[in-house]
Amino acid sequence: MTKLFSIIAVAIIATTVVSCGPSAEEKAKIEEQAKHTADSISAALSASLEGAMNEATADTTAAAATTETAAAAPAEEAKH
């Protein structure tokens, strides 16, 4: 009787150990989701950096235009 229980216990433990972990399909799905997430993060970072560069360029252009306008105003007043 104890031999039978021992054999059953070993079979249950062996089945449990073998059945643990994701299947090949589940692994592929997890890898696909990870790739999709990485691509989404990369796209968001690229868009953010591009927006920041555009803002910096616009700020620099606006500052240069303001400086040119401010420098031209006294020169015009001096002519009058």
PyMOL Python script that loads the backbone (N, CA, C, O; Angstrom):
from pymol import cmd

cmd.read_pdbstr("""\
ATOM      1  N   MET A   1       0.818  -1.183   0.000  1.00  0.00           N
ATOM      2  CA  MET A   1       0.000   0.000   0.000  1.00  0.00           C
ATOM      3  C   MET A   1       0.875   1.265   0.000  1.00  0.00           C
ATOM      4  O   MET A   1       0.615   2.192  -0.768  1.00  0.00           O
ATOM      5  N   THR A   2       1.901   1.309   0.849  1.00  0.00           N
ATOM      6  CA  THR A   2       2.774   2.473   0.889  1.00  0.00           C
ATOM      7  C   THR A   2       3.551   2.612  -0.418  1.00  0.00           C
ATOM      8  O   THR A   2       3.869   3.723  -0.843  1.00  0.00           O
ATOM      9  N   LYS A   3       3.859   1.463  -1.059  1.00  0.00           N
ATOM     10  CA  LYS A   3       4.537   1.516  -2.346  1.00  0.00           C
ATOM     11  C   LYS A   3       3.645   2.201  -3.380  1.00  0.00           C
ATOM     12  O   LYS A   3       4.126   2.991  -4.193  1.00  0.00           O
ATOM     13  N   LEU A   4       2.382   1.906  -3.349  1.00  0.00           N
ATOM     14  CA  LEU A   4       1.429   2.496  -4.286  1.00  0.00           C
ATOM     15  C   LEU A   4       1.330   4.008  -4.068  1.00  0.00           C
ATOM     16  O   LEU A   4       1.332   4.776  -5.030  1.00  0.00           O
ATOM     17  N   PHE A   5       1.244   4.434  -2.804  1.00  0.00           N
ATOM     18  CA  PHE A   5       1.184   5.862  -2.496  1.00  0.00           C
ATOM     19  C   PHE A   5       2.477   6.566  -2.905  1.00  0.00           C
ATOM     20  O   PHE A   5       2.441   7.698  -3.388  1.00  0.00           O
ATOM     21  N   SER A   6       3.599   5.911  -2.717  1.00  0.00           N
ATOM     22  CA  SER A   6       4.887   6.483  -3.108  1.00  0.00           C
ATOM     23  C   SER A   6       4.945   6.676  -4.618  1.00  0.00           C
ATOM     24  O   SER A   6       5.396   7.718  -5.092  1.00  0.00           O
ATOM     25  N   ILE A   7       4.497   5.694  -5.366  1.00  0.00           N
ATOM     26  CA  ILE A   7       4.509   5.784  -6.826  1.00  0.00           C
ATOM     27  C   ILE A   7       3.573   6.898  -7.294  1.00  0.00           C
ATOM     28  O   ILE A   7       3.916   7.661  -8.197  1.00  0.00           O
ATOM     29  N   ILE A   8       2.408   6.990  -6.690  1.00  0.00           N
ATOM     30  CA  ILE A   8       1.447   8.041  -7.045  1.00  0.00           C
ATOM     31  C   ILE A   8       2.023   9.423  -6.692  1.00  0.00           C
ATOM     32  O   ILE A   8       1.893  10.365  -7.474  1.00  0.00           O
ATOM     33  N   ALA A   9       2.651   9.542  -5.535  1.00  0.00           N
ATOM     34  CA  ALA A   9       3.229  10.816  -5.124  1.00  0.00           C
ATOM     35  C   ALA A   9       4.334  11.240  -6.088  1.00  0.00           C
ATOM     36  O   ALA A   9       4.401  12.405  -6.478  1.00  0.00           O
ATOM     37  N   VAL A  10       5.190  10.314  -6.468  1.00  0.00           N
ATOM     38  CA  VAL A  10       6.266  10.621  -7.414  1.00  0.00           C
ATOM     39  C   VAL A  10       5.668  11.029  -8.760  1.00  0.00           C
ATOM     40  O   VAL A  10       6.172  11.958  -9.391  1.00  0.00           O
ATOM     41  N   ALA A  11       4.627  10.373  -9.206  1.00  0.00           N
ATOM     42  CA  ALA A  11       3.985  10.704 -10.481  1.00  0.00           C
ATOM     43  C   ALA A  11       3.371  12.101 -10.428  1.00  0.00           C
ATOM     44  O   ALA A  11       3.470  12.860 -11.392  1.00  0.00           O
ATOM     45  N   ILE A  12       2.746  12.438  -9.319  1.00  0.00           N
ATOM     46  CA  ILE A  12       2.131  13.766  -9.172  1.00  0.00           C
ATOM     47  C   ILE A  12       3.201  14.850  -9.155  1.00  0.00           C
ATOM     48  O   ILE A  12       3.050  15.885  -9.804  1.00  0.00           O
ATOM     49  N   ILE A  13       4.272  14.616  -8.420  1.00  0.00           N
ATOM     50  CA  ILE A  13       5.352  15.606  -8.356  1.00  0.00           C
ATOM     51  C   ILE A  13       6.008  15.777  -9.721  1.00  0.00           C
ATOM     52  O   ILE A  13       6.297  16.902 -10.128  1.00  0.00           O
ATOM     53  N   ALA A  14       6.244  14.693 -10.424  1.00  0.00           N
ATOM     54  CA  ALA A  14       6.861  14.754 -11.753  1.00  0.00           C
ATOM     55  C   ALA A  14       5.951  15.500 -12.724  1.00  0.00           C
ATOM     56  O   ALA A  14       6.434  16.300 -13.526  1.00  0.00           O
ATOM     57  N   THR A  15       4.671  15.259 -12.667  1.00  0.00           N
ATOM     58  CA  THR A  15       3.715  15.945 -13.539  1.00  0.00           C
ATOM     59  C   THR A  15       3.674  17.427 -13.228  1.00  0.00           C
ATOM     60  O   THR A  15       3.592  18.252 -14.138  1.00  0.00           O
ATOM     61  N   THR A  16       3.731  17.772 -11.955  1.00  0.00           N
ATOM     62  CA  THR A  16       3.703  19.173 -11.545  1.00  0.00           C
ATOM     63  C   THR A  16       4.944  19.909 -12.043  1.00  0.00           C
ATOM     64  O   THR A  16       4.842  21.030 -12.542  1.00  0.00           O
ATOM     65  N   VAL A  17       6.088  19.301 -11.914  1.00  0.00           N
ATOM     66  CA  VAL A  17       7.336  19.936 -12.342  1.00  0.00           C
ATOM     67  C   VAL A  17       7.354  20.118 -13.851  1.00  0.00           C
ATOM     68  O   VAL A  17       7.786  21.163 -14.337  1.00  0.00           O
ATOM     69  N   VAL A  18       6.903  19.141 -14.588  1.00  0.00           N
ATOM     70  CA  VAL A  18       6.914  19.212 -16.049  1.00  0.00           C
ATOM     71  C   VAL A  18       5.899  20.231 -16.559  1.00  0.00           C
ATOM     72  O   VAL A  18       6.161  20.911 -17.551  1.00  0.00           O
ATOM     73  N   SER A  19       4.763  20.346 -15.910  1.00  0.00           N
ATOM     74  CA  SER A  19       3.708  21.235 -16.404  1.00  0.00           C
ATOM     75  C   SER A  19       3.917  22.696 -16.019  1.00  0.00           C
ATOM     76  O   SER A  19       3.175  23.558 -16.491  1.00  0.00           O
ATOM     77  N   CYS A  20       4.890  22.997 -15.186  1.00  0.00           N
ATOM     78  CA  CYS A  20       5.140  24.384 -14.798  1.00  0.00           C
ATOM     79  C   CYS A  20       5.773  25.146 -15.950  1.00  0.00           C
ATOM     80  O   CYS A  20       6.518  24.580 -16.751  1.00  0.00           O
ATOM     81  N   GLY A  21       5.470  26.427 -16.024  1.00  0.00           N
ATOM     82  CA  GLY A  21       6.061  27.275 -17.050  1.00  0.00           C
ATOM     83  C   GLY A  21       5.152  27.437 -18.238  1.00  0.00           C
ATOM     84  O   GLY A  21       4.265  26.616 -18.473  1.00  0.00           O
ATOM     85  N   PRO A  22       5.374  28.508 -18.996  1.00  0.00           N
ATOM     86  CA  PRO A  22       4.530  28.781 -20.158  1.00  0.00           C
ATOM     87  C   PRO A  22       4.867  27.867 -21.333  1.00  0.00           C
ATOM     88  O   PRO A  22       5.985  27.368 -21.461  1.00  0.00           O
ATOM     89  N   SER A  23       3.875  27.668 -22.175  1.00  0.00           N
ATOM     90  CA  SER A  23       4.091  26.858 -23.365  1.00  0.00           C
ATOM     91  C   SER A  23       4.810  27.705 -24.421  1.00  0.00           C
ATOM     92  O   SER A  23       5.026  28.901 -24.225  1.00  0.00           O
ATOM     93  N   ALA A  24       5.171  27.082 -25.523  1.00  0.00           N
ATOM     94  CA  ALA A  24       5.883  27.796 -26.585  1.00  0.00           C
ATOM     95  C   ALA A  24       5.013  28.915 -27.154  1.00  0.00           C
ATOM     96  O   ALA A  24       5.521  29.989 -27.477  1.00  0.00           O
ATOM     97  N   GLU A  25       3.714  28.675 -27.278  1.00  0.00           N
ATOM     98  CA  GLU A  25       2.804  29.704 -27.787  1.00  0.00           C
ATOM     99  C   GLU A  25       2.727  30.884 -26.813  1.00  0.00           C
ATOM    100  O   GLU A  25       2.723  32.043 -27.227  1.00  0.00           O
ATOM    101  N   GLU A  26       2.668  30.575 -25.531  1.00  0.00           N
ATOM    102  CA  GLU A  26       2.607  31.634 -24.522  1.00  0.00           C
ATOM    103  C   GLU A  26       3.903  32.442 -24.505  1.00  0.00           C
ATOM    104  O   GLU A  26       3.872  33.664 -24.361  1.00  0.00           O
ATOM    105  N   LYS A  27       5.046  31.759 -24.653  1.00  0.00           N
ATOM    106  CA  LYS A  27       6.330  32.455 -24.701  1.00  0.00           C
ATOM    107  C   LYS A  27       6.393  33.397 -25.897  1.00  0.00           C
ATOM    108  O   LYS A  27       6.854  34.532 -25.774  1.00  0.00           O
ATOM    109  N   ALA A  28       5.925  32.923 -27.068  1.00  0.00           N
ATOM    110  CA  ALA A  28       5.927  33.752 -28.268  1.00  0.00           C
ATOM    111  C   ALA A  28       5.024  34.971 -28.081  1.00  0.00           C
ATOM    112  O   ALA A  28       5.370  36.076 -28.499  1.00  0.00           O
ATOM    113  N   LYS A  29       3.878  34.765 -27.458  1.00  0.00           N
ATOM    114  CA  LYS A  29       2.954  35.873 -27.216  1.00  0.00           C
ATOM    115  C   LYS A  29       3.568  36.901 -26.260  1.00  0.00           C
ATOM    116  O   LYS A  29       3.428  38.106 -26.466  1.00  0.00           O
ATOM    117  N   ILE A  30       4.242  36.423 -25.222  1.00  0.00           N
ATOM    118  CA  ILE A  30       4.895  37.313 -24.264  1.00  0.00           C
ATOM    119  C   ILE A  30       5.998  38.115 -24.949  1.00  0.00           C
ATOM    120  O   ILE A  30       6.122  39.319 -24.723  1.00  0.00           O
ATOM    121  N   GLU A  31       6.802  37.454 -25.787  1.00  0.00           N
ATOM    122  CA  GLU A  31       7.871  38.143 -26.507  1.00  0.00           C
ATOM    123  C   GLU A  31       7.302  39.194 -27.462  1.00  0.00           C
ATOM    124  O   GLU A  31       7.861  40.283 -27.595  1.00  0.00           O
ATOM    125  N   GLU A  32       6.188  38.865 -28.127  1.00  0.00           N
ATOM    126  CA  GLU A  32       5.545  39.808 -29.042  1.00  0.00           C
ATOM    127  C   GLU A  32       5.037  41.043 -28.276  1.00  0.00           C
ATOM    128  O   GLU A  32       5.188  42.174 -28.736  1.00  0.00           O
ATOM    129  N   GLN A  33       4.441  40.808 -27.114  1.00  0.00           N
ATOM    130  CA  GLN A  33       3.963  41.926 -26.298  1.00  0.00           C
ATOM    131  C   GLN A  33       5.125  42.793 -25.815  1.00  0.00           C
ATOM    132  O   GLN A  33       5.016  44.018 -25.776  1.00  0.00           O
ATOM    133  N   ALA A  34       6.226  42.157 -25.453  1.00  0.00           N
ATOM    134  CA  ALA A  34       7.399  42.904 -25.000  1.00  0.00           C
ATOM    135  C   ALA A  34       7.964  43.751 -26.140  1.00  0.00           C
ATOM    136  O   ALA A  34       8.350  44.900 -25.925  1.00  0.00           O
ATOM    137  N   LYS A  35       8.013  43.196 -27.339  1.00  0.00           N
ATOM    138  CA  LYS A  35       8.505  43.943 -28.500  1.00  0.00           C
ATOM    139  C   LYS A  35       7.578  45.108 -28.803  1.00  0.00           C
ATOM    140  O   LYS A  35       8.041  46.211 -29.093  1.00  0.00           O
ATOM    141  N   HIS A  36       6.278  44.874 -28.738  1.00  0.00           N
ATOM    142  CA  HIS A  36       5.301  45.937 -28.995  1.00  0.00           C
ATOM    143  C   HIS A  36       5.461  47.059 -27.967  1.00  0.00           C
ATOM    144  O   HIS A  36       5.422  48.237 -28.320  1.00  0.00           O
ATOM    145  N   THR A  37       5.639  46.697 -26.711  1.00  0.00           N
ATOM    146  CA  THR A  37       5.822  47.694 -25.652  1.00  0.00           C
ATOM    147  C   THR A  37       7.104  48.492 -25.871  1.00  0.00           C
ATOM    148  O   THR A  37       7.112  49.713 -25.718  1.00  0.00           O
ATOM    149  N   ALA A  38       8.176  47.807 -26.225  1.00  0.00           N
ATOM    150  CA  ALA A  38       9.449  48.489 -26.476  1.00  0.00           C
ATOM    151  C   ALA A  38       9.320  49.445 -27.664  1.00  0.00           C
ATOM    152  O   ALA A  38       9.846  50.557 -27.626  1.00  0.00           O
ATOM    153  N   ASP A  39       8.621  49.014 -28.719  1.00  0.00           N
ATOM    154  CA  ASP A  39       8.418  49.880 -29.877  1.00  0.00           C
ATOM    155  C   ASP A  39       7.588  51.111 -29.505  1.00  0.00           C
ATOM    156  O   ASP A  39       7.875  52.217 -29.962  1.00  0.00           O
ATOM    157  N   SER A  40       6.569  50.917 -28.681  1.00  0.00           N
ATOM    158  CA  SER A  40       5.729  52.034 -28.255  1.00  0.00           C
ATOM    159  C   SER A  40       6.527  53.037 -27.432  1.00  0.00           C
ATOM    160  O   SER A  40       6.388  54.246 -27.617  1.00  0.00           O
ATOM    161  N   ILE A  41       7.349  52.546 -26.537  1.00  0.00           N
ATOM    162  CA  ILE A  41       8.182  53.425 -25.721  1.00  0.00           C
ATOM    163  C   ILE A  41       9.166  54.181 -26.603  1.00  0.00           C
ATOM    164  O   ILE A  41       9.373  55.380 -26.418  1.00  0.00           O
ATOM    165  N   SER A  42       9.769  53.490 -27.554  1.00  0.00           N
ATOM    166  CA  SER A  42      10.723  54.119 -28.460  1.00  0.00           C
ATOM    167  C   SER A  42      10.047  55.211 -29.284  1.00  0.00           C
ATOM    168  O   SER A  42      10.613  56.290 -29.459  1.00  0.00           O
ATOM    169  N   ALA A  43       8.853  54.947 -29.786  1.00  0.00           N
ATOM    170  CA  ALA A  43       8.122  55.944 -30.575  1.00  0.00           C
ATOM    171  C   ALA A  43       7.760  57.156 -29.724  1.00  0.00           C
ATOM    172  O   ALA A  43       7.865  58.292 -30.186  1.00  0.00           O
ATOM    173  N   ALA A  44       7.339  56.923 -28.490  1.00  0.00           N
ATOM    174  CA  ALA A  44       6.976  58.029 -27.599  1.00  0.00           C
ATOM    175  C   ALA A  44       8.201  58.887 -27.281  1.00  0.00           C
ATOM    176  O   ALA A  44       8.110  60.115 -27.271  1.00  0.00           O
ATOM    177  N   LEU A  45       9.331  58.256 -27.025  1.00  0.00           N
ATOM    178  CA  LEU A  45      10.557  59.010 -26.753  1.00  0.00           C
ATOM    179  C   LEU A  45      10.996  59.825 -27.968  1.00  0.00           C
ATOM    180  O   LEU A  45      11.402  60.979 -27.832  1.00  0.00           O
ATOM    181  N   SER A  46      10.915  59.227 -29.146  1.00  0.00           N
ATOM    182  CA  SER A  46      11.301  59.935 -30.363  1.00  0.00           C
ATOM    183  C   SER A  46      10.401  61.149 -30.584  1.00  0.00           C
ATOM    184  O   SER A  46      10.885  62.230 -30.919  1.00  0.00           O
ATOM    185  N   ALA A  47       9.102  60.972 -30.397  1.00  0.00           N
ATOM    186  CA  ALA A  47       8.170  62.083 -30.574  1.00  0.00           C
ATOM    187  C   ALA A  47       8.439  63.179 -29.551  1.00  0.00           C
ATOM    188  O   ALA A  47       8.384  64.366 -29.872  1.00  0.00           O
ATOM    189  N   SER A  48       8.726  62.781 -28.334  1.00  0.00           N
ATOM    190  CA  SER A  48       9.011  63.756 -27.284  1.00  0.00           C
ATOM    191  C   SER A  48      10.281  64.543 -27.594  1.00  0.00           C
ATOM    192  O   SER A  48      10.306  65.765 -27.456  1.00  0.00           O
ATOM    193  N   LEU A  49      11.317  63.856 -28.006  1.00  0.00           N
ATOM    194  CA  LEU A  49      12.573  64.527 -28.344  1.00  0.00           C
ATOM    195  C   LEU A  49      12.408  65.452 -29.550  1.00  0.00           C
ATOM    196  O   LEU A  49      12.962  66.551 -29.582  1.00  0.00           O
ATOM    197  N   GLU A  50      11.645  64.996 -30.533  1.00  0.00           N
ATOM    198  CA  GLU A  50      11.413  65.825 -31.717  1.00  0.00           C
ATOM    199  C   GLU A  50      10.637  67.090 -31.340  1.00  0.00           C
ATOM    200  O   GLU A  50      10.949  68.178 -31.822  1.00  0.00           O
ATOM    201  N   GLY A  51       9.644  66.947 -30.493  1.00  0.00           N
ATOM    202  CA  GLY A  51       8.883  68.107 -30.030  1.00  0.00           C
ATOM    203  C   GLY A  51       9.747  69.074 -29.254  1.00  0.00           C
ATOM    204  O   GLY A  51       9.637  70.289 -29.421  1.00  0.00           O
ATOM    205  N   ALA A  52      10.606  68.540 -28.406  1.00  0.00           N
ATOM    206  CA  ALA A  52      11.500  69.392 -27.630  1.00  0.00           C
ATOM    207  C   ALA A  52      12.474  70.135 -28.545  1.00  0.00           C
ATOM    208  O   ALA A  52      12.763  71.311 -28.320  1.00  0.00           O
ATOM    209  N   MET A  53      12.973  69.462 -29.560  1.00  0.00           N
ATOM    210  CA  MET A  53      13.888  70.107 -30.504  1.00  0.00           C
ATOM    211  C   MET A  53      13.167  71.204 -31.282  1.00  0.00           C
ATOM    212  O   MET A  53      13.731  72.273 -31.512  1.00  0.00           O
ATOM    213  N   ASN A  54      11.919  70.945 -31.689  1.00  0.00           N
ATOM    214  CA  ASN A  54      11.154  71.959 -32.412  1.00  0.00           C
ATOM    215  C   ASN A  54      10.887  73.176 -31.530  1.00  0.00           C
ATOM    216  O   ASN A  54      10.976  74.311 -31.998  1.00  0.00           O
ATOM    217  N   GLU A  55      10.562  72.951 -30.261  1.00  0.00           N
ATOM    218  CA  GLU A  55      10.334  74.058 -29.333  1.00  0.00           C
ATOM    219  C   GLU A  55      11.613  74.863 -29.114  1.00  0.00           C
ATOM    220  O   GLU A  55      11.580  76.093 -29.070  1.00  0.00           O
ATOM    221  N   ALA A  56      12.731  74.169 -28.978  1.00  0.00           N
ATOM    222  CA  ALA A  56      14.002  74.858 -28.768  1.00  0.00           C
ATOM    223  C   ALA A  56      14.364  75.687 -29.988  1.00  0.00           C
ATOM    224  O   ALA A  56      14.856  76.807 -29.855  1.00  0.00           O
ATOM    225  N   THR A  57      14.125  75.150 -31.165  1.00  0.00           N
ATOM    226  CA  THR A  57      14.402  75.884 -32.397  1.00  0.00           C
ATOM    227  C   THR A  57      13.498  77.102 -32.506  1.00  0.00           C
ATOM    228  O   THR A  57      13.952  78.184 -32.879  1.00  0.00           O
ATOM    229  N   ALA A  58      12.221  76.930 -32.183  1.00  0.00           N
ATOM    230  CA  ALA A  58      11.272  78.045 -32.237  1.00  0.00           C
ATOM    231  C   ALA A  58      11.653  79.122 -31.220  1.00  0.00           C
ATOM    232  O   ALA A  58      11.583  80.313 -31.526  1.00  0.00           O
ATOM    233  N   ASP A  59      12.053  78.714 -30.018  1.00  0.00           N
ATOM    234  CA  ASP A  59      12.468  79.678 -28.991  1.00  0.00           C
ATOM    235  C   ASP A  59      13.704  80.452 -29.435  1.00  0.00           C
ATOM    236  O   ASP A  59      13.783  81.665 -29.240  1.00  0.00           O
ATOM    237  N   THR A  60      14.659  79.759 -30.025  1.00  0.00           N
ATOM    238  CA  THR A  60      15.889  80.405 -30.495  1.00  0.00           C
ATOM    239  C   THR A  60      15.577  81.390 -31.615  1.00  0.00           C
ATOM    240  O   THR A  60      16.117  82.496 -31.642  1.00  0.00           O
ATOM    241  N   THR A  61      14.706  80.991 -32.538  1.00  0.00           N
ATOM    242  CA  THR A  61      14.328  81.857 -33.648  1.00  0.00           C
ATOM    243  C   THR A  61      13.593  83.091 -33.130  1.00  0.00           C
ATOM    244  O   THR A  61      13.855  84.205 -33.584  1.00  0.00           O
ATOM    245  N   ALA A  62      12.679  82.900 -32.186  1.00  0.00           N
ATOM    246  CA  ALA A  62      11.926  84.020 -31.619  1.00  0.00           C
ATOM    247  C   ALA A  62      12.864  84.963 -30.860  1.00  0.00           C
ATOM    248  O   ALA A  62      12.716  86.182 -30.948  1.00  0.00           O
ATOM    249  N   ALA A  63      13.808  84.421 -30.131  1.00  0.00           N
ATOM    250  CA  ALA A  63      14.757  85.253 -29.393  1.00  0.00           C
ATOM    251  C   ALA A  63      15.630  86.048 -30.350  1.00  0.00           C
ATOM    252  O   ALA A  63      15.925  87.214 -30.090  1.00  0.00           O
ATOM    253  N   ALA A  64      16.046  85.439 -31.446  1.00  0.00           N
ATOM    254  CA  ALA A  64      16.883  86.130 -32.428  1.00  0.00           C
ATOM    255  C   ALA A  64      16.083  87.243 -33.091  1.00  0.00           C
ATOM    256  O   ALA A  64      16.609  88.334 -33.315  1.00  0.00           O
ATOM    257  N   ALA A  65      14.816  86.980 -33.406  1.00  0.00           N
ATOM    258  CA  ALA A  65      13.979  88.003 -34.038  1.00  0.00           C
ATOM    259  C   ALA A  65      13.748  89.166 -33.077  1.00  0.00           C
ATOM    260  O   ALA A  65      13.759  90.321 -33.502  1.00  0.00           O
ATOM    261  N   THR A  66      13.543  88.891 -31.811  1.00  0.00           N
ATOM    262  CA  THR A  66      13.336  89.934 -30.810  1.00  0.00           C
ATOM    263  C   THR A  66      14.594  90.779 -30.650  1.00  0.00           C
ATOM    264  O   THR A  66      14.510  92.000 -30.526  1.00  0.00           O
ATOM    265  N   THR A  67      15.728  90.151 -30.652  1.00  0.00           N
ATOM    266  CA  THR A  67      17.003  90.865 -30.519  1.00  0.00           C
ATOM    267  C   THR A  67      17.240  91.766 -31.718  1.00  0.00           C
ATOM    268  O   THR A  67      17.689  92.900 -31.552  1.00  0.00           O
ATOM    269  N   GLU A  68      16.948  91.290 -32.918  1.00  0.00           N
ATOM    270  CA  GLU A  68      17.133  92.089 -34.125  1.00  0.00           C
ATOM    271  C   GLU A  68      16.192  93.288 -34.130  1.00  0.00           C
ATOM    272  O   GLU A  68      16.584  94.392 -34.509  1.00  0.00           O
ATOM    273  N   THR A  69      14.951  93.068 -33.709  1.00  0.00           N
ATOM    274  CA  THR A  69      13.964  94.147 -33.661  1.00  0.00           C
ATOM    275  C   THR A  69      14.371  95.197 -32.632  1.00  0.00           C
ATOM    276  O   THR A  69      14.257  96.394 -32.895  1.00  0.00           O
ATOM    277  N   ALA A  70      14.839  94.770 -31.479  1.00  0.00           N
ATOM    278  CA  ALA A  70      15.248  95.692 -30.425  1.00  0.00           C
ATOM    279  C   ALA A  70      16.472  96.492 -30.842  1.00  0.00           C
ATOM    280  O   ALA A  70      16.594  97.660 -30.474  1.00  0.00           O
ATOM    281  N   ALA A  71      17.372  95.896 -31.594  1.00  0.00           N
ATOM    282  CA  ALA A  71      18.581  96.592 -32.031  1.00  0.00           C
ATOM    283  C   ALA A  71      18.252  97.590 -33.148  1.00  0.00           C
ATOM    284  O   ALA A  71      18.903  98.629 -33.254  1.00  0.00           O
ATOM    285  N   ALA A  72      17.252  97.287 -33.977  1.00  0.00           N
ATOM    286  CA  ALA A  72      16.902  98.164 -35.089  1.00  0.00           C
ATOM    287  C   ALA A  72      16.103  99.384 -34.605  1.00  0.00           C
ATOM    288  O   ALA A  72      16.178 100.436 -35.240  1.00  0.00           O
ATOM    289  N   ALA A  73      15.367  99.286 -33.542  1.00  0.00           N
ATOM    290  CA  ALA A  73      14.528 100.393 -33.055  1.00  0.00           C
ATOM    291  C   ALA A  73      15.333 101.615 -32.671  1.00  0.00           C
ATOM    292  O   ALA A  73      14.949 102.696 -33.117  1.00  0.00           O
ATOM    293  N   PRO A  74      16.394 101.572 -31.904  1.00  0.00           N
ATOM    294  CA  PRO A  74      17.147 102.778 -31.562  1.00  0.00           C
ATOM    295  C   PRO A  74      17.805 103.410 -32.779  1.00  0.00           C
ATOM    296  O   PRO A  74      17.944 104.632 -32.840  1.00  0.00           O
ATOM    297  N   ALA A  75      18.203 102.609 -33.730  1.00  0.00           N
ATOM    298  CA  ALA A  75      18.842 103.132 -34.932  1.00  0.00           C
ATOM    299  C   ALA A  75      17.856 103.986 -35.726  1.00  0.00           C
ATOM    300  O   ALA A  75      18.228 105.032 -36.258  1.00  0.00           O
ATOM    301  N   GLU A  76      16.617 103.548 -35.806  1.00  0.00           N
ATOM    302  CA  GLU A  76      15.603 104.302 -36.520  1.00  0.00           C
ATOM    303  C   GLU A  76      15.279 105.604 -35.790  1.00  0.00           C
ATOM    304  O   GLU A  76      15.053 106.625 -36.439  1.00  0.00           O
ATOM    305  N   GLU A  77      15.252 105.591 -34.459  1.00  0.00           N
ATOM    306  CA  GLU A  77      14.965 106.794 -33.699  1.00  0.00           C
ATOM    307  C   GLU A  77      16.086 107.815 -33.852  1.00  0.00           C
ATOM    308  O   GLU A  77      15.834 109.020 -33.846  1.00  0.00           O
ATOM    309  N   ALA A  78      17.283 107.355 -33.986  1.00  0.00           N
ATOM    310  CA  ALA A  78      18.408 108.263 -34.129  1.00  0.00           C
ATOM    311  C   ALA A  78      18.363 109.007 -35.465  1.00  0.00           C
ATOM    312  O   ALA A  78      18.843 110.137 -35.548  1.00  0.00           O
ATOM    313  N   LYS A  79      17.806 108.410 -36.495  1.00  0.00           N
ATOM    314  CA  LYS A  79      17.722 109.036 -37.830  1.00  0.00           C
ATOM    315  C   LYS A  79      16.718 110.172 -37.840  1.00  0.00           C
ATOM    316  O   LYS A  79      16.865 111.096 -38.640  1.00  0.00           O
ATOM    317  N   HIS A  80      15.723 110.146 -37.002  1.00  0.00           N
ATOM    318  CA  HIS A  80      14.659 111.163 -37.025  1.00  0.00           C
ATOM    319  C   HIS A  80      15.051 112.384 -36.350  1.00  0.00           C
ATOM    320  O   HIS A  80      14.268 113.332 -36.283  1.00  0.00           O
TER     321      HIS A  80
END
""", "prot")
cmd.dss("prot")
cmd.show_as("cartoon", "prot")
cmd.util.cbc("prot")
cmd.orient("prot")
